[in-house]
Amino acid sequence: MNRAGLPHPPGARQAVTALHRADGARAMAALLDGPEPPDAVFAFSDELALGALHVAHARGVRVPGELAIVGFDDIEDGRYSHPPLTTVAPDKHQIAQRSLQCLADRIHSPGNTVPPQELTVPHRLVRRATA
């Protein structure tokens, strides 16, 4: 939204304590109960997105007709949800390799001080039926 120059509506971000379906369900309920219910949701994980999808369905919100939902991970459950979940599929092998390299860099640096870095791994959008 920042890059597009769009404002953040009040309550547009919902904090979660874990990345499970129940957390996604609670966050989706809060979004739907807010002053400006969303027309699109990007969840930090497919598990969160599946919880959000469940609440949308329970409340009679049509996905994707009234609300688009996209997750991140490309877990198998997303392929079998109803409707099947649109997701971002990261290169998990690259994530593992880069994570291990960051850990090794930290272990071998003097004083274990390595400056923070922003890493991007290859990923692709898997279009299914929720967006």
N, CA, C and O atoms as CSV, one atom per row, in Angstrom:
chain,resi,resn,atom,element,x,y,z
A,1,MET,N,N,0.828,-1.179,0.000
A,1,MET,CA,C,0.000,0.000,0.000
A,1,MET,C,C,0.878,1.250,0.000
A,1,MET,O,O,0.559,2.247,-0.648
A,2,ASN,N,N,1.988,1.181,0.737
A,2,ASN,CA,C,2.896,2.323,0.751
A,2,ASN,C,C,3.430,2.609,-0.649
A,2,ASN,O,O,3.430,3.755,-1.097
A,3,ARG,N,N,3.878,1.576,-1.327
A,3,ARG,CA,C,4.448,1.757,-2.666
A,3,ARG,C,C,3.425,2.287,-3.656
A,3,ARG,O,O,3.774,3.018,-4.582
A,4,ALA,N,N,2.166,1.924,-3.465
A,4,ALA,CA,C,1.103,2.393,-4.356
A,4,ALA,C,C,0.587,3.761,-3.940
A,4,ALA,O,O,-0.256,4.339,-4.626
A,5,GLY,N,N,1.084,4.288,-2.817
A,5,GLY,CA,C,0.636,5.581,-2.344
A,5,GLY,C,C,-0.766,5.558,-1.764
A,5,GLY,O,O,-1.452,6.580,-1.739
A,6,LEU,N,N,-1.192,4.387,-1.296
A,6,LEU,CA,C,-2.536,4.255,-0.734
A,6,LEU,C,C,-2.491,4.400,0.777
A,6,LEU,O,O,-1.536,3.958,1.417
A,7,PRO,N,N,-3.519,5.016,1.353
A,7,PRO,CA,C,-3.554,5.142,2.809
A,7,PRO,C,C,-3.872,3.803,3.461
A,7,PRO,O,O,-4.474,2.924,2.844
A,8,HIS,N,N,-3.463,3.663,4.704
A,8,HIS,CA,C,-3.791,2.470,5.483
A,8,HIS,C,C,-5.073,2.763,6.251
A,8,HIS,O,O,-5.066,3.589,7.164
A,9,PRO,N,N,-6.172,2.102,5.899
A,9,PRO,CA,C,-7.410,2.332,6.656
A,9,PRO,C,C,-7.209,1.902,8.115
A,9,PRO,O,O,-6.406,1.014,8.398
A,10,PRO,N,N,-7.943,2.538,9.038
A,10,PRO,CA,C,-7.825,2.141,10.445
A,10,PRO,C,C,-8.139,0.652,10.618
A,10,PRO,O,O,-9.138,0.159,10.094
A,11,GLY,N,N,-7.295,-0.048,11.344
A,11,GLY,CA,C,-7.514,-1.470,11.601
A,11,GLY,C,C,-7.185,-2.385,10.439
A,11,GLY,O,O,-7.530,-3.567,10.470
A,12,ALA,N,N,-6.512,-1.853,9.393
A,12,ALA,CA,C,-6.210,-2.671,8.210
A,12,ALA,C,C,-5.202,-3.777,8.501
A,12,ALA,O,O,-5.194,-4.806,7.825
A,13,ARG,N,N,-4.361,-3.572,9.492
A,13,ARG,CA,C,-3.388,-4.591,9.886
A,13,ARG,C,C,-3.863,-5.223,11.185
A,13,ARG,O,O,-4.238,-4.530,12.132
A,14,GLN,N,N,-3.841,-6.533,11.211
A,14,GLN,CA,C,-4.231,-7.256,12.416
A,14,GLN,C,C,-3.037,-8.076,12.891
A,14,GLN,O,O,-2.507,-8.903,12.149
A,15,ALA,N,N,-2.625,-7.845,14.113
A,15,ALA,CA,C,-1.514,-8.602,14.688
A,15,ALA,C,C,-2.007,-9.986,15.094
A,15,ALA,O,O,-3.142,-10.150,15.543
A,16,VAL,N,N,-1.143,-10.971,14.931
A,16,VAL,CA,C,-1.434,-12.334,15.370
A,16,VAL,C,C,-0.287,-12.798,16.238
A,16,VAL,O,O,0.844,-12.335,16.092
A,17,THR,N,N,-0.587,-13.723,17.151
A,17,THR,CA,C,0.465,-14.228,18.031
A,17,THR,C,C,1.100,-15.495,17.492
A,17,THR,O,O,2.189,-15.878,17.918
A,18,ALA,N,N,0.419,-16.153,16.551
A,18,ALA,CA,C,0.947,-17.365,15.925
A,18,ALA,C,C,0.414,-17.417,14.495
A,18,ALA,O,O,-0.416,-16.598,14.100
A,19,LEU,N,N,0.891,-18.371,13.744
A,19,LEU,CA,C,0.523,-18.461,12.328
A,19,LEU,C,C,-0.423,-19.638,12.070
A,19,LEU,O,O,-0.239,-20.386,11.110
A,20,HIS,N,N,-1.426,-19.799,12.921
A,20,HIS,CA,C,-2.357,-20.919,12.807
A,20,HIS,C,C,-3.709,-20.451,12.283
A,20,HIS,O,O,-3.996,-19.255,12.252
A,21,ARG,N,N,-4.528,-21.401,11.876
A,21,ARG,CA,C,-5.852,-21.081,11.348
A,21,ARG,C,C,-6.685,-20.255,12.333
A,21,ARG,O,O,-7.351,-19.301,11.929
A,22,ALA,N,N,-6.653,-20.608,13.604
A,22,ALA,CA,C,-7.440,-19.888,14.607
A,22,ALA,C,C,-7.020,-18.421,14.682
A,22,ALA,O,O,-7.863,-17.545,14.875
A,23,ASP,N,N,-5.736,-18.151,14.532
A,23,ASP,CA,C,-5.248,-16.770,14.561
A,23,ASP,C,C,-5.745,-16.005,13.334
A,23,ASP,O,O,-6.130,-14.839,13.433
A,24,GLY,N,N,-5.733,-16.671,12.184
A,24,GLY,CA,C,-6.264,-16.052,10.967
A,24,GLY,C,C,-7.757,-15.802,11.072
A,24,GLY,O,O,-8.264,-14.796,10.575
A,25,ALA,N,N,-8.456,-16.719,11.718
A,25,ALA,CA,C,-9.902,-16.558,11.902
A,25,ALA,C,C,-10.184,-15.350,12.799
A,25,ALA,O,O,-11.063,-14.544,12.494
A,26,ARG,N,N,-9.444,-15.221,13.900
A,26,ARG,CA,C,-9.645,-14.070,14.799
A,26,ARG,C,C,-9.335,-12.753,14.082
A,26,ARG,O,O,-10.067,-11.774,14.224
A,27,ALA,N,N,-8.250,-12.741,13.319
A,27,ALA,CA,C,-7.874,-11.521,12.597
A,27,ALA,C,C,-8.920,-11.162,11.543
A,27,ALA,O,O,-9.257,-9.989,11.381
A,28,MET,N,N,-9.433,-12.159,10.830
A,28,MET,CA,C,-10.447,-11.896,9.814
A,28,MET,C,C,-11.723,-11.376,10.447
A,28,MET,O,O,-12.349,-10.460,9.914
A,29,ALA,N,N,-12.118,-11.951,11.582
A,29,ALA,CA,C,-13.311,-11.472,12.281
A,29,ALA,C,C,-13.143,-10.006,12.670
A,29,ALA,O,O,-14.071,-9.211,12.516
A,30,ALA,N,N,-11.963,-9.648,13.171
A,30,ALA,CA,C,-11.711,-8.256,13.549
A,30,ALA,C,C,-11.772,-7.337,12.331
A,30,ALA,O,O,-12.304,-6.230,12.415
A,31,LEU,N,N,-11.232,-7.790,11.208
A,31,LEU,CA,C,-11.289,-6.980,9.989
A,31,LEU,C,C,-12.732,-6.782,9.525
A,31,LEU,O,O,-13.130,-5.674,9.165
A,32,LEU,N,N,-13.508,-7.863,9.536
A,32,LEU,CA,C,-14.898,-7.769,9.091
A,32,LEU,C,C,-15.750,-6.927,10.045
A,32,LEU,O,O,-16.728,-6.310,9.623
A,33,ASP,N,N,-15.386,-6.900,11.311
A,33,ASP,CA,C,-16.116,-6.111,12.295
A,33,ASP,C,C,-15.667,-4.655,12.331
A,33,ASP,O,O,-16.286,-3.832,13.005
A,34,GLY,N,N,-14.607,-4.335,11.620
A,34,GLY,CA,C,-14.056,-2.976,11.639
A,34,GLY,C,C,-14.904,-1.991,10.854
A,34,GLY,O,O,-15.885,-2.363,10.210
A,35,PRO,N,N,-14.506,-0.722,10.920
A,35,PRO,CA,C,-15.285,0.323,10.261
A,35,PRO,C,C,-15.267,0.226,8.734
A,35,PRO,O,O,-16.216,0.649,8.073
A,36,GLU,N,N,-14.198,-0.325,8.179
A,36,GLU,CA,C,-14.083,-0.477,6.729
A,36,GLU,C,C,-13.665,-1.911,6.412
A,36,GLU,O,O,-12.473,-2.177,6.257
A,37,PRO,N,N,-14.618,-2.840,6.313
A,37,PRO,CA,C,-14.243,-4.218,5.986
A,37,PRO,C,C,-13.460,-4.258,4.667
A,37,PRO,O,O,-13.788,-3.529,3.732
A,38,PRO,N,N,-12.444,-5.095,4.591
A,38,PRO,CA,C,-11.587,-5.117,3.405
A,38,PRO,C,C,-12.250,-5.789,2.210
A,38,PRO,O,O,-13.214,-6.542,2.350
A,39,ASP,N,N,-11.708,-5.496,1.030
A,39,ASP,CA,C,-12.125,-6.237,-0.163
A,39,ASP,C,C,-11.011,-7.191,-0.606
A,39,ASP,O,O,-11.177,-7.967,-1.547
A,40,ALA,N,N,-9.867,-7.117,0.095
A,40,ALA,CA,C,-8.752,-8.026,-0.177
A,40,ALA,C,C,-7.924,-8.197,1.090
A,40,ALA,O,O,-7.765,-7.261,1.874
A,41,VAL,N,N,-7.399,-9.411,1.279
A,41,VAL,CA,C,-6.562,-9.721,2.432
A,41,VAL,C,C,-5.351,-10.502,1.954
A,41,VAL,O,O,-5.481,-11.468,1.203
A,42,PHE,N,N,-4.163,-10.076,2.395
A,42,PHE,CA,C,-2.950,-10.860,2.182
A,42,PHE,C,C,-2.515,-11.352,3.543
A,42,PHE,O,O,-2.236,-10.553,4.437
A,43,ALA,N,N,-2.455,-12.661,3.708
A,43,ALA,CA,C,-2.073,-13.263,4.983
A,43,ALA,C,C,-0.611,-13.695,4.928
A,43,ALA,O,O,-0.115,-14.126,3.887
A,44,PHE,N,N,0.058,-13.572,6.053
A,44,PHE,CA,C,1.476,-13.900,6.166
A,44,PHE,C,C,1.757,-15.384,5.966
A,44,PHE,O,O,2.895,-15.767,5.692
A,45,SER,N,N,0.727,-16.225,6.100
A,45,SER,CA,C,0.894,-17.661,5.849
A,45,SER,C,C,-0.407,-18.227,5.302
A,45,SER,O,O,-1.473,-17.634,5.471
A,46,ASP,N,N,-0.313,-19.367,4.652
A,46,ASP,CA,C,-1.521,-20.037,4.162
A,46,ASP,C,C,-2.415,-20.466,5.320
A,46,ASP,O,O,-3.640,-20.441,5.198
A,47,GLU,N,N,-1.818,-20.858,6.436
A,47,GLU,CA,C,-2.615,-21.245,7.606
A,47,GLU,C,C,-3.502,-20.078,8.041
A,47,GLU,O,O,-4.691,-20.268,8.297
A,48,LEU,N,N,-2.937,-18.875,8.127
A,48,LEU,CA,C,-3.728,-17.697,8.483
A,48,LEU,C,C,-4.813,-17.452,7.440
A,48,LEU,O,O,-5.957,-17.152,7.781
A,49,ALA,N,N,-4.448,-17.582,6.175
A,49,ALA,CA,C,-5.414,-17.351,5.094
A,49,ALA,C,C,-6.565,-18.354,5.155
A,49,ALA,O,O,-7.713,-17.992,4.896
A,50,LEU,N,N,-6.271,-19.600,5.491
A,50,LEU,CA,C,-7.336,-20.604,5.599
A,50,LEU,C,C,-8.283,-20.279,6.750
A,50,LEU,O,O,-9.490,-20.494,6.632
A,51,GLY,N,N,-7.762,-19.770,7.851
A,51,GLY,CA,C,-8.617,-19.322,8.946
A,51,GLY,C,C,-9.484,-18.147,8.517
A,51,GLY,O,O,-10.664,-18.083,8.860
A,52,ALA,N,N,-8.899,-17.220,7.768
A,52,ALA,CA,C,-9.649,-16.063,7.260
A,52,ALA,C,C,-10.744,-16.518,6.300
A,52,ALA,O,O,-11.863,-16.006,6.343
A,53,LEU,N,N,-10.426,-17.470,5.444
A,53,LEU,CA,C,-11.401,-18.006,4.491
A,53,LEU,C,C,-12.571,-18.652,5.223
A,53,LEU,O,O,-13.724,-18.501,4.819
A,54,HIS,N,N,-12.276,-19.359,6.280
A,54,HIS,CA,C,-13.318,-20.006,7.076
A,54,HIS,C,C,-14.299,-18.975,7.651
A,54,HIS,O,O,-15.514,-19.157,7.571
A,55,VAL,N,N,-13.770,-17.908,8.222
A,55,VAL,CA,C,-14.625,-16.881,8.818
A,55,VAL,C,C,-15.432,-16.162,7.739
A,55,VAL,O,O,-16.616,-15.883,7.928
A,56,ALA,N,N,-14.793,-15.863,6.612
A,56,ALA,CA,C,-15.525,-15.210,5.522
A,56,ALA,C,C,-16.706,-16.073,5.094
A,56,ALA,O,O,-17.817,-15.571,4.925
A,57,HIS,N,N,-16.472,-17.344,4.923
A,57,HIS,CA,C,-17.547,-18.267,4.529
A,57,HIS,C,C,-18.649,-18.302,5.594
A,57,HIS,O,O,-19.834,-18.238,5.266
A,58,ALA,N,N,-18.260,-18.403,6.856
A,58,ALA,CA,C,-19.235,-18.472,7.956
A,58,ALA,C,C,-20.092,-17.209,8.033
A,58,ALA,O,O,-21.243,-17.256,8.467
A,59,ARG,N,N,-19.523,-16.085,7.611
A,59,ARG,CA,C,-20.256,-14.822,7.669
A,59,ARG,C,C,-21.002,-14.515,6.370
A,59,ARG,O,O,-21.637,-13.469,6.245
A,60,GLY,N,N,-20.921,-15.422,5.416
A,60,GLY,CA,C,-21.629,-15.211,4.157
A,60,GLY,C,C,-20.941,-14.259,3.195
A,60,GLY,O,O,-21.574,-13.752,2.268
A,61,VAL,N,N,-19.649,-14.009,3.402
A,61,VAL,CA,C,-18.882,-13.150,2.493
A,61,VAL,C,C,-18.390,-14.010,1.339
A,61,VAL,O,O,-17.705,-15.010,1.557
A,62,ARG,N,N,-18.733,-13.632,0.120
A,62,ARG,CA,C,-18.345,-14.415,-1.056
A,62,ARG,C,C,-16.875,-14.195,-1.395
A,62,ARG,O,O,-16.428,-13.065,-1.589
A,63,VAL,N,N,-16.138,-15.290,-1.460
A,63,VAL,CA,C,-14.728,-15.273,-1.854
A,63,VAL,C,C,-14.636,-16.048,-3.156
A,63,VAL,O,O,-14.950,-17.238,-3.176
A,64,PRO,N,N,-14.212,-15.409,-4.256
A,64,PRO,CA,C,-13.609,-14.099,-4.369
A,64,PRO,C,C,-14.575,-12.966,-4.733
A,64,PRO,O,O,-14.106,-11.842,-4.920
A,65,GLY,N,N,-15.854,-13.178,-4.844
A,65,GLY,CA,C,-16.786,-12.144,-5.288
A,65,GLY,C,C,-16.726,-10.838,-4.506
A,65,GLY,O,O,-16.660,-9.761,-5.100
A,66,GLU,N,N,-16.749,-10.926,-3.172
A,66,GLU,CA,C,-16.718,-9.727,-2.332
A,66,GLU,C,C,-15.356,-9.514,-1.682
A,66,GLU,O,O,-15.008,-8.392,-1.315
A,67,LEU,N,N,-14.602,-10.571,-1.545
A,67,LEU,CA,C,-13.334,-10.513,-0.821
A,67,LEU,C,C,-12.325,-11.439,-1.487
A,67,LEU,O,O,-12.616,-12.607,-1.746
A,68,ALA,N,N,-11.141,-10.910,-1.761
A,68,ALA,CA,C,-10.032,-11.725,-2.267
A,68,ALA,C,C,-9.132,-12.074,-1.086
A,68,ALA,O,O,-8.873,-11.233,-0.225
A,69,ILE,N,N,-8.659,-13.311,-1.050
A,69,ILE,CA,C,-7.739,-13.746,0.007
A,69,ILE,C,C,-6.547,-14.433,-0.644
A,69,ILE,O,O,-6.702,-15.318,-1.486
A,70,VAL,N,N,-5.353,-14.009,-0.237
A,70,VAL,CA,C,-4.108,-14.599,-0.737
A,70,VAL,C,C,-3.242,-14.957,0.465
A,70,VAL,O,O,-3.102,-14.167,1.399
A,71,GLY,N,N,-2.667,-16.144,0.434
A,71,GLY,CA,C,-1.770,-16.587,1.491
A,71,GLY,C,C,-0.328,-16.602,1.021
A,71,GLY,O,O,0.000,-16.100,-0.054
A,72,PHE,N,N,0.524,-17.188,1.847
A,72,PHE,CA,C,1.948,-17.298,1.539
A,72,PHE,C,C,2.448,-18.623,2.081
A,72,PHE,O,O,2.329,-18.867,3.282
A,73,ASP,N,N,2.986,-19.460,1.270
A,73,ASP,CA,C,3.623,-20.737,1.630
A,73,ASP,C,C,3.381,-21.803,0.581
A,73,ASP,O,O,4.276,-22.593,0.279
A,74,ASP,N,N,2.183,-21.833,0.023
A,74,ASP,CA,C,1.753,-22.885,-0.895
A,74,ASP,C,C,1.743,-24.246,-0.210
A,74,ASP,O,O,2.322,-25.210,-0.709
A,75,ILE,N,N,1.071,-24.309,0.951
A,75,ILE,CA,C,0.924,-25.600,1.618
A,75,ILE,C,C,-0.145,-26.422,0.899
A,75,ILE,O,O,-1.011,-25.876,0.214
A,76,GLU,N,N,-0.071,-27.718,1.063
A,76,GLU,CA,C,-0.983,-28.622,0.364
A,76,GLU,C,C,-2.458,-28.345,0.681
A,76,GLU,O,O,-3.303,-28.437,-0.210
A,77,ASP,N,N,-2.776,-28.009,1.931
A,77,ASP,CA,C,-4.167,-27.767,2.312
A,77,ASP,C,C,-4.823,-26.686,1.462
A,77,ASP,O,O,-6.024,-26.745,1.200
A,78,GLY,N,N,-4.045,-25.706,1.031
A,78,GLY,CA,C,-4.591,-24.621,0.218
A,78,GLY,C,C,-5.128,-25.093,-1.117
A,78,GLY,O,O,-6.056,-24.498,-1.665
A,79,ARG,N,N,-4.548,-26.158,-1.641
A,79,ARG,CA,C,-5.007,-26.715,-2.923
A,79,ARG,C,C,-6.360,-27.381,-2.790
A,79,ARG,O,O,-7.094,-27.514,-3.769
A,80,TYR,N,N,-6.694,-27.805,-1.562
A,80,TYR,CA,C,-7.915,-28.572,-1.337
A,80,TYR,C,C,-8.969,-27.798,-0.564
A,80,TYR,O,O,-10.026,-28.346,-0.253
A,81,SER,N,N,-8.702,-26.520,-0.244
A,81,SER,CA,C,-9.720,-25.710,0.435
A,81,SER,C,C,-10.817,-25.393,-0.579
A,81,SER,O,O,-10.669,-25.615,-1.780
A,82,HIS,N,N,-11.923,-24.867,-0.051
A,82,HIS,CA,C,-13.003,-24.491,-0.966
A,82,HIS,C,C,-13.365,-23.041,-0.730
A,82,HIS,O,O,-13.890,-22.709,0.333
A,83,PRO,N,N,-13.105,-22.181,-1.675
A,83,PRO,CA,C,-12.415,-22.417,-2.937
A,83,PRO,C,C,-10.905,-22.585,-2.718
A,83,PRO,O,O,-10.380,-22.178,-1.681
A,84,PRO,N,N,-10.212,-23.181,-3.690
A,84,PRO,CA,C,-8.760,-23.352,-3.553
A,84,PRO,C,C,-8.059,-22.000,-3.360
A,84,PRO,O,O,-8.397,-21.014,-4.015
A,85,LEU,N,N,-7.086,-21.975,-2.457
A,85,LEU,CA,C,-6.430,-20.751,-2.016
A,85,LEU,C,C,-5.365,-20.260,-2.994
A,85,LEU,O,O,-4.464,-21.005,-3.380
A,86,THR,N,N,-5.486,-18.998,-3.384
A,86,THR,CA,C,-4.413,-18.332,-4.123
A,86,THR,C,C,-3.292,-18.062,-3.125
A,86,THR,O,O,-3.549,-17.689,-1.981
A,87,THR,N,N,-2.047,-18.251,-3.561
A,87,THR,CA,C,-0.925,-18.142,-2.633
A,87,THR,C,C,0.336,-17.675,-3.335
A,87,THR,O,O,0.432,-17.713,-4.562
A,88,VAL,N,N,1.291,-17.237,-2.550
A,88,VAL,CA,C,2.636,-16.957,-3.040
A,88,VAL,C,C,3.488,-18.158,-2.653
A,88,VAL,O,O,3.574,-18.515,-1.478
A,89,ALA,N,N,4.114,-18.775,-3.641
A,89,ALA,CA,C,4.946,-19.961,-3.409
A,89,ALA,C,C,6.421,-19.558,-3.440
A,89,ALA,O,O,6.967,-19.289,-4.510
A,90,PRO,N,N,7.060,-19.515,-2.287
A,90,PRO,CA,C,8.478,-19.183,-2.263
A,90,PRO,C,C,9.328,-20.412,-2.585
A,90,PRO,O,O,8.881,-21.552,-2.451
A,91,ASP,N,N,10.544,-20.155,-3.007
A,91,ASP,CA,C,11.499,-21.237,-3.238
A,91,ASP,C,C,12.025,-21.667,-1.863
A,91,ASP,O,O,12.953,-21.056,-1.332
A,92,LYS,N,N,11.437,-22.706,-1.299
A,92,LYS,CA,C,11.766,-23.126,0.069
A,92,LYS,C,C,13.210,-23.615,0.193
A,92,LYS,O,O,13.827,-23.466,1.247
A,93,HIS,N,N,13.735,-24.183,-0.858
A,93,HIS,CA,C,15.133,-24.615,-0.850
A,93,HIS,C,C,16.047,-23.391,-0.694
A,93,HIS,O,O,17.010,-23.426,0.072
A,94,GLN,N,N,15.740,-22.313,-1.424
A,94,GLN,CA,C,16.521,-21.073,-1.304
A,94,GLN,C,C,16.412,-20.477,0.095
A,94,GLN,O,O,17.399,-19.988,0.646
A,95,ILE,N,N,15.204,-20.519,0.671
A,95,ILE,CA,C,15.032,-20.004,2.032
A,95,ILE,C,C,15.938,-20.766,2.997
A,95,ILE,O,O,16.609,-20.165,3.836
A,96,ALA,N,N,15.951,-22.078,2.872
A,96,ALA,CA,C,16.794,-22.897,3.745
A,96,ALA,C,C,18.276,-22.570,3.535
A,96,ALA,O,O,19.016,-22.395,4.503
A,97,GLN,N,N,18.704,-22.486,2.286
A,97,GLN,CA,C,20.104,-22.189,2.004
A,97,GLN,C,C,20.508,-20.828,2.556
A,97,GLN,O,O,21.547,-20.696,3.202
A,98,ARG,N,N,19.698,-19.834,2.302
A,98,ARG,CA,C,20.041,-18.480,2.762
A,98,ARG,C,C,19.982,-18.373,4.278
A,98,ARG,O,O,20.784,-17.660,4.882
A,99,SER,N,N,19.042,-19.072,4.896
A,99,SER,CA,C,18.964,-19.060,6.363
A,99,SER,C,C,20.218,-19.663,6.967
A,99,SER,O,O,20.782,-19.113,7.913
A,100,LEU,N,N,20.653,-20.784,6.429
A,100,LEU,CA,C,21.873,-21.422,6.937
A,100,LEU,C,C,23.094,-20.537,6.713
A,100,LEU,O,O,23.985,-20.477,7.561
A,101,GLN,N,N,23.136,-19.846,5.564
A,101,GLN,CA,C,24.263,-18.954,5.298
A,101,GLN,C,C,24.271,-17.785,6.285
A,101,GLN,O,O,25.331,-17.399,6.777
A,102,CYS,N,N,23.113,-17.227,6.571
A,102,CYS,CA,C,23.021,-16.128,7.551
A,102,CYS,C,C,23.467,-16.602,8.936
A,102,CYS,O,O,24.176,-15.889,9.646
A,103,LEU,N,N,23.050,-17.803,9.308
A,103,LEU,CA,C,23.450,-18.365,10.597
A,103,LEU,C,C,24.959,-18.569,10.647
A,103,LEU,O,O,25.602,-18.229,11.640
A,104,ALA,N,N,25.522,-19.122,9.583
A,104,ALA,CA,C,26.973,-19.337,9.532
A,104,ALA,C,C,27.714,-18.003,9.588
A,104,ALA,O,O,28.727,-17.889,10.278
A,105,ASP,N,N,27.219,-16.989,8.867
A,105,ASP,CA,C,27.850,-15.665,8.895
A,105,ASP,C,C,27.851,-15.108,10.305
A,105,ASP,O,O,28.850,-14.537,10.743
A,106,ARG,N,N,26.754,-15.266,11.020
A,106,ARG,CA,C,26.647,-14.736,12.385
A,106,ARG,C,C,27.601,-15.497,13.318
A,106,ARG,O,O,28.293,-14.888,14.134
A,107,ILE,N,N,27.630,-16.818,13.193
A,107,ILE,CA,C,28.490,-17.637,14.054
A,107,ILE,C,C,29.962,-17.282,13.860
A,107,ILE,O,O,30.731,-17.236,14.820
A,108,HIS,N,N,30.341,-17.033,12.616
A,108,HIS,CA,C,31.755,-16.812,12.307
A,108,HIS,C,C,32.169,-15.341,12.324
A,108,HIS,O,O,33.328,-15.033,12.047
A,109,SER,N,N,31.260,-14.435,12.637
A,109,SER,CA,C,31.633,-13.019,12.670
A,109,SER,C,C,32.181,-12.670,14.055
A,109,SER,O,O,31.737,-13.223,15.061
A,110,PRO,N,N,33.136,-11.762,14.099
A,110,PRO,CA,C,33.670,-11.342,15.403
A,110,PRO,C,C,32.550,-10.724,16.248
A,110,PRO,O,O,31.865,-9.802,15.806
A,111,GLY,N,N,32.376,-11.235,17.450
A,111,GLY,CA,C,31.357,-10.714,18.351
A,111,GLY,C,C,29.938,-11.053,17.944
A,111,GLY,O,O,28.984,-10.490,18.482
A,112,ASN,N,N,29.791,-11.970,16.998
A,112,ASN,CA,C,28.468,-12.367,16.503
A,112,ASN,C,C,27.618,-11.176,16.067
A,112,ASN,O,O,26.403,-11.172,16.261
A,113,THR,N,N,28.255,-10.174,15.481
A,113,THR,CA,C,27.515,-9.001,15.029
A,113,THR,C,C,27.503,-8.964,13.506
A,113,THR,O,O,28.536,-8.769,12.866
A,114,VAL,N,N,26.353,-9.149,12.958
A,114,VAL,CA,C,26.162,-9.062,11.509
A,114,VAL,C,C,25.028,-8.068,11.296
A,114,VAL,O,O,23.970,-8.195,11.911
A,115,PRO,N,N,25.238,-7.085,10.434
A,115,PRO,CA,C,24.160,-6.108,10.233
A,115,PRO,C,C,22.923,-6.770,9.620
A,115,PRO,O,O,23.044,-7.727,8.857
A,116,PRO,N,N,21.745,-6.263,9.952
A,116,PRO,CA,C,20.521,-6.816,9.368
A,116,PRO,C,C,20.556,-6.677,7.846
A,116,PRO,O,O,21.128,-5.728,7.311
A,117,GLN,N,N,19.953,-7.609,7.180
A,117,GLN,CA,C,19.869,-7.536,5.724
A,117,GLN,C,C,18.481,-7.934,5.264
A,117,GLN,O,O,17.791,-8.712,5.923
A,118,GLU,N,N,18.093,-7.406,4.158
A,118,GLU,CA,C,16.816,-7.782,3.556
A,118,GLU,C,C,17.120,-8.723,2.403
A,118,GLU,O,O,17.822,-8.357,1.461
A,119,LEU,N,N,16.592,-9.924,2.481
A,119,LEU,CA,C,16.836,-10.929,1.456
A,119,LEU,C,C,15.533,-11.251,0.736
A,119,LEU,O,O,14.474,-11.313,1.360
A,120,THR,N,N,15.609,-11.453,-0.550
A,120,THR,CA,C,14.445,-11.855,-1.332
A,120,THR,C,C,14.792,-13.142,-2.050
A,120,THR,O,O,15.818,-13.231,-2.725
A,121,VAL,N,N,13.942,-14.128,-1.905
A,121,VAL,CA,C,14.162,-15.394,-2.601
A,121,VAL,C,C,13.184,-15.479,-3.777
A,121,VAL,O,O,12.150,-14.810,-3.776
A,122,PRO,N,N,13.506,-16.292,-4.768
A,122,PRO,CA,C,12.566,-16.456,-5.871
A,122,PRO,C,C,11.214,-16.940,-5.354
A,122,PRO,O,O,11.144,-17.739,-4.419
A,123,HIS,N,N,10.169,-16.460,-5.957
A,123,HIS,CA,C,8.809,-16.823,-5.562
A,123,HIS,C,C,7.887,-16.622,-6.771
A,123,HIS,O,O,8.252,-15.966,-7.747
A,124,ARG,N,N,6.697,-17.197,-6.682
A,124,ARG,CA,C,5.733,-17.028,-7.771
A,124,ARG,C,C,4.328,-17.004,-7.190
A,124,ARG,O,O,4.057,-17.602,-6.149
A,125,LEU,N,N,3.453,-16.308,-7.876
A,125,LEU,CA,C,2.058,-16.261,-7.492
A,125,LEU,C,C,1.354,-17.474,-8.082
A,125,LEU,O,O,1.404,-17.695,-9.292
A,126,VAL,N,N,0.704,-18.255,-7.238
A,126,VAL,CA,C,-0.066,-19.418,-7.690
A,126,VAL,C,C,-1.527,-19.009,-7.666
A,126,VAL,O,O,-2.152,-18.957,-6.606
A,127,ARG,N,N,-2.061,-18.722,-8.833
A,127,ARG,CA,C,-3.446,-18.254,-8.943
A,127,ARG,C,C,-4.400,-19.431,-8.850
A,127,ARG,O,O,-4.375,-20.358,-9.659
A,128,ARG,N,N,-5.239,-19.353,-7.831
A,128,ARG,CA,C,-6.295,-20.338,-7.696
A,128,ARG,C,C,-7.607,-19.567,-7.649
A,128,ARG,O,O,-7.783,-18.637,-8.436
A,129,ALA,N,N,-8.515,-19.907,-6.781
A,129,ALA,CA,C,-9.865,-19.340,-6.883
A,129,ALA,C,C,-10.215,-18.273,-5.849
A,129,ALA,O,O,-11.348,-17.793,-5.852
A,130,THR,N,N,-9.286,-17.874,-4.953
A,130,THR,CA,C,-9.666,-16.915,-3.917
A,130,THR,C,C,-9.277,-15.480,-4.248
A,130,THR,O,O,-9.522,-14.580,-3.445
A,131,ALA,N,N,-8.687,-15.253,-5.393
A,131,ALA,CA,C,-8.315,-13.883,-5.766
A,131,ALA,C,C,-8.494,-13.665,-7.252
A,131,ALA,O,O,-8.231,-12.571,-7.751
